[in-house]
Amino acid sequence: MARVQCHHVHGEKCPTSSGRPDGLPRGVHRGGGACCSSKGSKCSSRRSIEVTVSQVHAEQLIPDSQCQRSTMYVVIVGAGPSGLLLGVLLARNLSIKVTILDASTQVDSNPRAAHYAPSAVYDFHRAGIIDDVRKQGFTPKGVCWRLKDTTFLAGMGREPEESEYAMAVLPLDRLGPLLVEHFESLPNTEILWGHKLTGVKQDGNTATALVETSEGENKEITGDFLVGADGASSAVRTALFGKEYPGETLKQQIVATNVYLPFDERHNYWDSNFICHPTDWYMAARITPDGLWRVTYGDDADLSREELVRRQPKRYEEILPGNPKPGDYKLVSMSPYKLQQRCARSFREGRIVLVADAAHLCNPFGGLGLTGGFADVGSLYDCFLGIHKSELDIDILSKYSDVRKALWRDMIDPMSRENFHRLWDPAAEKKRDEFFKVCERASADPVWGKSVAGSVMAVRHDFTQYFKSKGGDGIGGFVDGRVEERESKE
């Protein structure tokens, strides 16, 4: 007798072998054939079925562990940019079932990031959204640093890069609906709005989201994997590790505003401008083709949200060139933020994984928070791709956690701090001067400048190098002992 395990869809009634048109029991597969179950998750009953070898030639039996499942099911918590991008990548390229849960009733419309580095654009290509992003947004012309009186200090990239991975600009409140449209156009996808995560549970085969709907109904939604992409206050991270989120809240806080005020026409500003000053530092960047600008400035850390909102006209008049009054501009939105540098103790716990702000935080100057978050998504997509194709084992997720944590520690955290201190900190003046010399060389030598701009690709990590078909061991190493490629070469 040969004993096999039933591996049909989790929660479905387990049919007997008589239900198979080929006479084989569930969980056993003919050579070269697809898995007989429609989704391939582990059966909740885990029943064993006795079959005699005489039912089929032994050499034609493929154990379920070696069968590529027709469908994997991933549940994502958080319908923000990272959760939606991961959902599109999985559903479009792997045709797997994806459910996204979000406590809100719609995409977040607060003013947030808008600039997507080449490393993010790479994954926009893989997700099939880049054409729509470029159609609705634009490629920026240069980034520079100035004094408060607009005196030019340094800059680079005045002529926009024309490569396929050139930076793209589109506010997140516009990228979100675009991603939703792409996601919902794909089969086996759903977004469940008004579903608040209250807890998680898992076993060796599945991960479950415990949710409460806006109508007060309690549900359990179970998949092969659960991804926490639910932001800085992640309920998934809290369910795993409690309120612990190692790191610090910086003493400064910022106010992000969206405004129609023609900095380029009035003050000859570039598309992205960082103004250096001990107290009146800010960033002004064009974020839409029709002239909407993002102005993000600092203010007193002890002020309440209401006080910050009330002070906005005064701060604009104090810090912006020309000392504009409310009648000189059209304020569209504003949102105060605390600045934080934090990293979860692990990005993986069993079949539950964290990405983006749920896993790590940094200040927004230089865009490394969003850049790092999308790099998490690209890495996790590679891992799920490998697991789905039996090229990687599930423990590759531990390698994912280790690599992404190291990239935050060694690159994202220190670089984002330097970007921020460059604006206001007298102690950073020497490093600032050295950085400006790099900008000057990049402008004088376009080839070298292109390499500098492309260095952000180092935030990515190619997990496909561990595929078994490429000589990898499936868990983050190599069978021949060679050294891994820390940076994607694509």
N, C-alpha and C positions, 0 to 999 in steps of 0.2 A: 504493500500500500504506500502511496505517496500522500503526504499531508500538505495542503496548501491553505493560505489565508485568503478570506474574501476581502477585496479591495475596491468595493464600489463606492459610490458617492456617500459621503458622511451623512447619516441621518435618513437615507433612503432604506426602504424595505429590502432585505437581502434575498434575491431570487435564488432558487436552487439551480443545480446544474442542468435540470431539464428545461430551463428557460433559455439555454444557449442554443442557437441554431446549429452550431458545429459540435455540440455534445460535450464541450469542455466546460469545466466549472469556472466560476468567476475567480480571477486572480491567477489563472494560468493562460498562457498566450502562445499561439502558434508562431513559429519562427518567422520573423519579418513582419508580423501583423501588428496592428494597433491594439492598444489596451481595450478589452471588451467593455469596460465600464465607461460611462459617458463622461465622468469627471475624474475618476481615479483616486479620490480621497479615501482614506481608511474608513472602513465600515465601523459604525459605532458598536455593533454587536460583536465584531471580530470573530465570527463563527468559523470554525474549521470544517472543511468538507473532505470526506474520504473519497478518493478516486483510485481506481486500479490503473496500473500502467498500461494495461491492455486497451484502455479507452483511446489511447493515442500513442504514437511512437515516442519513446522517452526523449530522443534527441530533438524532437519538435517542441518540447515544453520549455518555455522561458519563464523563470520565476519573476514575480512581480517586481522585485528589486532591480531587475535588469530591463524592465519594460519602460519605454518612454511614455509617460502618461499623456493622454490626449488633452487633458486640461488641468491646470493648477489654479487654485482659487486664492487670491490675495485680498485681504481686507485692509483698507487704508483709513486711518483716523485723521481727518483734517483735509478740507477742500481748499487749502491754500495753494500757492504756486508749486511747491515741491510735491505735495501729495497728488495734485492734478497731473503734473508732468510725469511722475512715476506711473500713474494710472494709464496715461496715453501710451507711454513706451511699452508697458506690459500688454495692454489690450491690442494695440496696433501690430506690434512685431511678433508677439508670441501667441496671440489669439486666446489668451487665458481670461477667466472670469475675474473681474475686479469690482469690488464694492467700496465706495468712499462714503464715510460717515462724517457728518459735521453738526455741531450743536447749533450753529447759526442757521438762518433761513436763506442766506444768499452770500455771494462772494464779498469779501471785505473790501470796502471802498475807501478806507483811510489812506492818506498820502504816505506812500512808502517808496521802496526802491524802484528804479526805472532802467538802470543800465546793466546790460548783460555782457559779460566778458566773453572772449573767444572760447573759453572752456565751457561756458553755458551754451553758447551758440552751437557748439559741437553736438550737444544733446538735443537742441532744438531741431537740428537736421535729422537726428535719429528718430525723433518723435514725429517728424513730418509736419512741423508747425512753422518752420522758419520763413516760408514764403509769406504767410499771413502776418507774422510778426513784422517783417520788413515792410509789408504793404501798409500796415497801420502805423508803424513807427518810422525810424530813420537811423542813419549811421552818423554819429556825432563827429564834429570837426574840432578836435583838439581838446586838451586839458591843460590848464595853466594855474599858476599861483600869483597872487597880487597882494599889495598892501591895501590898507583900508581906503586910501585915496585913489585906488585903482592902478597905481604904479605896477607895471609888469615885472615880475621877478624871474619866472622861468615857465617853460611849457614844452609840450611835445605833441606830435600827432595832429598838427594843424591841417594837414591834408589827410582826409579819411582813408583808412585802409580799405582796399577793394577786394580782399580775399574772401573766400566763402565763409570764413569764420570771423570776419570783422565784427567788432562790437555792434550791438543793436540797442536801441533805446525805445522803450514802450512802458508807460507806467503800469505797475502791478494791477491797479484796479481796471485796466483795460486788457492786460494779459490774462487775468483770471477768467473773464467771460469767454475769451478766445479758447482757452484750454477746456473749459466746460463744453463748449460747442464741439470741439474735436472729440473729447472723451465720450460724450453722449451719442455721437454719430457712429461709434464702434459697437459691434455686437458684444453681448455678455458683460455690459457695463451698467452701473447704476450709481446715482448719488442720492443718499438718504439725508436730506436736510432735516434739521430739528431733532437729531439723534445725538444726545449727550452721553459721552462715555462715563460710566460709573465704576468700572472695574475691568479686569482682564483675568482670564484663566487659560491654562494650556496643559496638554499632555504631550506624549512623545510624537504624536502625529498631527495635532491640530492646535490652533490658537483661537480663542474666543473673545469677542468684545461684548461686554455687558453694557447695555445702553438703556437710557430712559428717553422716550420720545417727548416732543413738546405737548402731546396730549396726555402724558403721564403713564404711558404704557411701557412696561419693562420687556426688553428683548435680549436674546443671545444670538449673535451673528458669528458663525464659525467658519474659518477658512484654513488653508494649509499654513498661512503665515499672516501675521498682523504687523502692520507698519504704523508707528507713531510719527505722523507728520503734522502734529497739532500745535506747533508753535512753542513760544517761550514758556507758557504756563501749561505745558503738555500734561493732559490727564493720563496718557499712556505712561510717560516717564514717572509720574507721581504714583501710579498704580504699581510700578515695578520697584521704585527706590524711595518712596515717600517724598517728603518736601525737599530733600537734599538736592541741591544743584550747585556743585562746587564752583567757586569763583568769587567775583566781587561786583558790586554796583559802583560805578565811578561817581565821583562827587558832582560832576557836571551833568546837567540834563539839557536836552535839545528840544526845539520846536520845529517840526517839519511843516512847511506851508506850500501850497500850490497857488501860483499867482500869475496873472497876466500883467507883465511889466517888461517892456522891451529893453532889456539890458544891452543887447547887441546893438540896437539902433542908437540908444542914448549914450552908452558908455564904451562901445566897441568891445564888449565882453565876448569871449569865445563860448563854445557850447557848454563847457564845464569850467568853473572858476572856483578856486579855493582862496579865501581872503584870510591873510595872516594878521593877527592882532591879539594882544594879551587878553582882552575882554570882549572885543566886538568881532570875533572871528565868525565866519559863516561860509556856506557853500551855495553857489547859485549856478544852476544848470538848466538848460532848455530840455524839456522832456516830451514835447509833442511838436509835430510839424507846424501847427497853427500858432505857436508862440507861447504855450504854457510853460512856466518856469517853476522849478523846485528851489525854494530858498529854505535852507536848514541852518538855524543859528543857535547859539548857546544862551543860557540864562541862569539865573540864580538857582542853585540846587535846592534851596529851602522853600521856594515858592510852590504853592498849590497849583493844581491844574487850572482852576478858575482864575487865579492871579496871572498865570502865564498867558491865558487866552486874553484877558483884559489888557495886558501889557503889550500885546502884539503891535498895535499902531505906533506906540512909543518906541519899541525896539527897531521897527523898520526905519523910522525917522532918524534914530541914532546911528544905525550901522550901515545903511544902504547909501550908495552914491546919490547925490542930489537931494538927500533928506526928504524922500517922498512922503506925502500925507495921504490918507485914505482915498481922497478923490483922484489921486494920481495913478492908482492901480486897481485891479479887480481881484480881490482875494476869493479864491474858490474853496479852499479847505485848509484846515490846520489840525495838527495833532502833536501834543507834547510826548516826549519819550524819556525814560531813564536809560542811561548807557550802562551796559553790562558786558562783562567778559567771563563767560562760564562754559563749562564742559562737563557733561554727564560722566559718571564713573565708568559706564560701559554703554555701548550702543546696541548691545545684543543680550537678550536673556531668553535662551531657548529658541522658540519660533517667533519671538517678538523682537522687532528691530526699530531703532530710532533714526530719524534723518533730520537734517536742517536745524531750525531753531529748537526743536524738541531735544536735540542732541548737544548743541553748542550755540553760543552767542558771542558776538563781538560788536563794537561800535560800527556805525554805517559808513564812516569816512574811508573811501577807497572801494566800497562795495564788496568787501570780502565776506560779509555775512551771507548775502544772497549767492555770491559766487561759490562759497564753500557748501552751501545748502544744495545747490544744483549739482555740485561735484559728488556729494553724498548720493544723490538720486542716480547719477550715472553709474557709480560704483555698485549700488545695490541692484540696479537693473542688470548689470553684468553678472552679478551673483545669481539672481533669479533665472537669468537666461541659462547659465551653466547648470543649475539644479534641474531646471525643466528639461534640459537635453541630456541629463545624466553625465555631464562633463565635470560637474563639481558636486561635492558632498555638502550636506547641510552645514557642516562645521566651517565651511568657507565664511560663514557669517561672523565667526569669531575673528577671522583675519580681517574682514570688513571693519569690525569694531576697532581692532588694533591699528590698522592703517589710517582710518579716518581720524581717530583720536590723535595719532602722531602728527598728521598734517595740520590739525588745528593747533596743536602745541608748538610745532616747529615753524609754521608758516603763517597761518591765519591770525592767531593771537598776537604774536610780536609785530607783524607787519601792520595790522589794523591799529595797534597802539602807536606805532611810529607815525602812521598817517594822521592820527588825531593830534598827537603832541606837536607835530610839525606846524600846526595852525596857530598855537598860542603859547607854547612852553619855551621860555628863554633857555632852559637847560638843554633843549633839543636843537639849538641854533647851529652847532657844529655839524650834526647829522643832516640838518636841513640844507646847509650850504653844499655838503657833499652830494646830496640828492639832486640839487639844482644843477650841479655840474654834469650829472648823468643825463638830465633832461637836455642840456645844451649839446652834449655829444650825440644824443639820439636824434636831435633836430638836424645837426650837421651831417650825420652819417645815417641816411635812411635805411640802409641794410642792417646796420647794427641796431638802429631804433626799432626795426621790425622784430628783431630777436628779443629785445627788451619787452615789447608789447606782448609777444607770444609766450613770455616766461610764465604767465599766469596759468598756462596749461599744466604746470607742475602741481597744481592743486588737484588734478585728476589722478586716478590710479587705474591701470588696466588690469582688471581681474580676469580677463579672458586668457591672459598668459598662463594661468594655472589650470586651464582646460586639460583634461587627460589626453586628448588627441594632439595637444601641442607639447607633450612631455611634462605637464604638470601633474602633481599628485592629487589634485582635486580639493585640497584644503589650504592652499596658500604656499606651497613649496614646489620643488621640482624633483623628479625621480633621478635626474643625473647630477643633482646638487649644484646646478648653476645659480648665479646670483640673479635675483629678480630685477625687473625694470621698475624703478620707483616712479618714473614719469612716463605718461602715455606718449608713445611715439607717433600716434596717428595724426 
